[in-house]
Amino acid sequence: MSHPPIHLYLDGAFVEGRSTARVQVRNPADGSLLTEYAGASPADLQDALAATERGFATWSRVLALERFRIITRATALIRERAAAIARVLTLEQGKPLAESLREVQLAADIIDFLAEEGKRLAARGVPPRSPGVASQTVMRVPVGPVAAFTPWNFPSNLPARKLGGALAAGCSIIIKPDEQVAATCLEMARAFHDAGLPKGVLGVVMGNPAEISSTLIASPVIAKVSFTGSVPVGKQLGELAARHMKRYTAELGGHAPVIVCADADIAAAVKLCVQAKFRNAGQVCASPVRFLVHRSRLDEFRAAFVAGARALVLGNGMDEGTQVGPLIHERRLAQMQVLVDDALERGARLLCGGKRLDRPGWFYPPTILEGAPEDAQLQQVEPFGPIGLLDGFDTLDEALARANALPYGLAAYGFTRDLATAHRLAQDLQAGMVGINHFGVSQPETPFGGIKDSGYGHESGLEGLLGCTEVKLVSVAVA
Ligand code: NAD
């Protein structure tokens, strides 16, 4: 199947990028060249900025109800076209087609929820303390044009969170999807275009990430920056945003612990752990990484976990029956090997996987290591791939201390059937999102975000909308 041609989306038109540098997109399932395109030139970025400024002037004045109508017309189109968009997504990203389809449908749900909330942005009246003041109103107004940067692991959901929040709040937005998965984002932009979104309200640019982010963030047109990706890049963009006094939301990496207590339903826990660990080949920021299991249940957990991982079917995401697709880039394969070899050299035990598959494409098998010492890189660095670390623990205090020891704080999970233990885990796990007895912490209706090095601010849920607004006080005295 051919890949759609990739253009920039500037001022309501799909146009060729004017950079002389070209971006190549390869199919991660076999390494073949899917397409090649020209990225954004400096002039394209200036055009995008001018357009978003005009787009904001238009869109921020459109009635919330009308914004809702246009946005939901676009999501209806996304749903109508979901099967075709999902094929594009799988071709460029590699995940199984059924997962791509769910992701695209969920992207429409994410945007719909934000659009709904956009109709309900309520102002608050505060009783005046001076006799001459008639009213004090605390309003939520759109923050202004947003510059957003999304990675490659969820090519429709991550743009959906950013553009859903911005558009529902009345902001314009320029989005830079990851260069490898831009076609999916452009299909979403096409749905907004076809739904009648005014020119300039949404822009899509790709090319040289550092050049694009430094240009957009430094521009006085941009009011807010939103980034999803790795901690180092998130910190770099945060510094840039701070220098220019821009609002900033950062959704960065994680290294999620899972504490499996002695009283847990092990069979149910393992089933969910296998799904959550290897979904999207582990390329999920909230993916569980460190599995800490009470020593009395460790043998039982290990046997079922390894059997579950070994039974997963790896393959081309386009093939029916595939459960785990390839990694996104060849360099990610090399990174997996470096991390695994380092852990093995330091004394970890390999329970399954551990070596790239001998076939075309970037396939790394589900891999489980036990007893990786604290100084192994894998204990500190987010693998962002199909690698799980297994370890036993004796007391809950010890498990919590280990779970909280890293600078990450995105998601954390616990399995227990004891109410008091569930409360203890919920209270003491240091993370923006805690899942007890399941992994479903990322929903359209709930805020997604981390603490510590995992970032700040939220997307999705009401908080995702509020993050695209500014508080404005209007105080009226009788003249
Ligand atoms: P990377 O840090 O090079 O890139 C991640 C994303 O950031 C890419 O989309 C890239 O285009 C973008 N990016 C990089 N430099 C940028 C810049 N200066 N300005 C704007 N955007 C920039 O990492 P990678 O090798 O592609 O992916 C591996 C790492 O990325 C993983 O270790 C993981 O931590 C992280 N990651 C995190 C998430 C997440 O959801 N939190 C998603 C994808 C990747």
Residues whose N, C-alpha, C, O or C-beta is under 5 A from the ligand:
A	BS01	NAD	F149 T150 P151 W152 N153 D178 P209 A210 S213 T228 G229 S230 V231 V233 E251 L252 G253 C285 E382 F384
